[in-house]
Each structure stands twice: as C-alpha cells, then as structure tokens.
Amino acid sequence: MKPNHSWQSIQAEIIRRISERIWVPGELVPKETDLAKEFAVSRGTINRAMRELANAGLIDRKRKAGTRVALNPVRKATLDIPVIRLDVENRGVSHKHMVLMQKIVPAPALITGKLGLATGTRMLHLRTLHFAGNQPFLYEKRWVNQTAVPDILDVDFSQISANEWLVQNAPLTTGDISFSATNASKDEAETLGAKIGEALFLIDRSTWIGTMAVTNARLAYAPGFQMHTSL
C-alpha cells in the first residue's frame, strides 16, 4: 500500500482483513510498531485507528496481553440491516433488481453533511429499482464511501444489490434512520409507476463502521407498501 495513509484508510484496511478472515477471531494483531512500519505512518496514526476499532467492538485491546481480533466481532459490531431481496421473498413473490445508474461523482453537500465527510468527497452513486414479481417495489438511491469499503468497486451489481453486498461484507456498527411519508417527485413517480405527488413511504438511512461513514440510502417504496414488524 502507498505511504502517507490517514487513520481512516488504515482502519478500512484492518476492517477488510477482519471481514475477509485474513485475521481470524481471537488472533493476535501485529504490534502497532509493526503496523506503523507497514503503512509508513506514525505510531500515533495506528493508535487512533486501533482505538476506533476497539470502540466499535472489532478488536480487544488488553494491556500487556496485546491486541486481538474480537472473538465475536460480527455479533458485537454489526448493525442489523434488512436485505431487500429477503423482504420481497418473504412476501411470497420473486425479487429482481435493475441498476439504473452507477457512477463515482462528488457527493452533494446534503449527503456529505449527513455522513460527516468533507464537502465534494467523491462517492459511488447508485440508483436501483427493486421489483416484487413484475411490480416496482422500491426505488433505492444510495451513496457509498468507497474508502470505507474499497472492494465494492469490483462488485457486479447486476448479480447482487449494493444493499445485500453491504450487509454481507461491511460490519456496520452504528446508523441513523428516519421514517417518513413523502410526495412522489417526477423521477420517483416515473420509476415506481406512481402519480406525481402521490404519497410514498420513505426510509433515509446512514451507516458507519466505528467513526467511518459507509453509506447513505434513500429508500422510496411504491404506493401501497406496508411495513411488517414483530416484538
């Protein structure tokens, strides 16, 4: 890897090693001095990345005993995000999705502000339409911070949705979620087969790994959608 890494990029690389089981649960993590040499940064930079990972529950740091990958990092640190495909299939119909847009562009201030990223940060922008049977079910507008999950740039989204890939590969720890009703915009109405101004159920969700922003998703459901939950 190239020198002059930020603590955030080092954090992302360590998360990758943990999520891909390069470093397995319970394994002793290399010493901070060794990691500082590997990444060509100061020990303070490594310490900051490790501190945030410990706060997220991905590693256990014990004085004199060293640092180890948490024995149950997924259970401790993963935020439970529903998989859209399973939501549709649990309704007794087949699911399919279509990627309408995929590009890397500077994110608007509204998105970077929500995620705490620098203005103009370039992010992966996806627009995806999910179907329940042959009917539009959900229009997903998603922004992804590829620095947090660099492997996402190699994903074929015709085979797996960004939603499902992130659930499987990103150990999300915190999120900010809002539920509301919104009036369908022209774009949403045309995509979902609704009328302009028709009421839609909306979920706006931002997620992080530790302090590292991962994604913001705006999920607009087709008219008639009902959310089911249990206690």
C-alpha positions, 0 to 999 in steps of 0.5 A: 500500500502507498505511504502517507495513509490517514487513520481512516484508510488504515482502519478500512484496511484492518476492517477488510482483513477482519471481514475477509478472515485474513485475521481470524477471531481471537488472533493476535494483531501485529504490534502497532510498531509493526503496523506503523512500519507497514503503512509508513505512518506514525505510531500515533496514526495506528493508535487512533485507528486501533482505538476506533476499532476497539470502540466499535467492538472489532478488536480487544485491546488488553494491556500487556496481553496485546491486541486481538481480533474480537472473538465475536466481532460480527455479533458485537459490531454489526448493525442489523440491516434488512436485505431487500431481496429477503423482504420481497421473498418473504412476501411470497413473490420473486425479487429482481433488481435493475441498476439504473445508474452507477457512477463515482461523482462528488457527493452533494453537500446534503449527503456529505453533511449527513455522513460527516465527510468533507464537502465534494468527497467523491462517492459511488452513486447508485440508483436501483429499482427493486421489483416484487414479481413484475411490480416496482417495489422500491426505488433505492438511491444510495451513496457509498464511501468507497474508502470505507469499503474499497472492494465494492468497486469490483462488485457486479451489481447486476448479480447482487444489490449494493444493499445485500453486498453491504450487509454481507461484507461491511460490519456496520456498527452504528446508523441513523434512520428516519421514517417518513411519508413523502410526495412522489417527485417526477423521477420517483413517480416515473420509476415506481409507476406512481402519480406525481405527488402521490404519497410514498413511504420513505426510509433515509438511512446512514451507516458507519463502521466505528467513526467511518461513514459507509453509506447513505440510502434513500429508500422510496417504496411504491404506493401501497407498501406496508411495513411488517414488524414483530416484538 
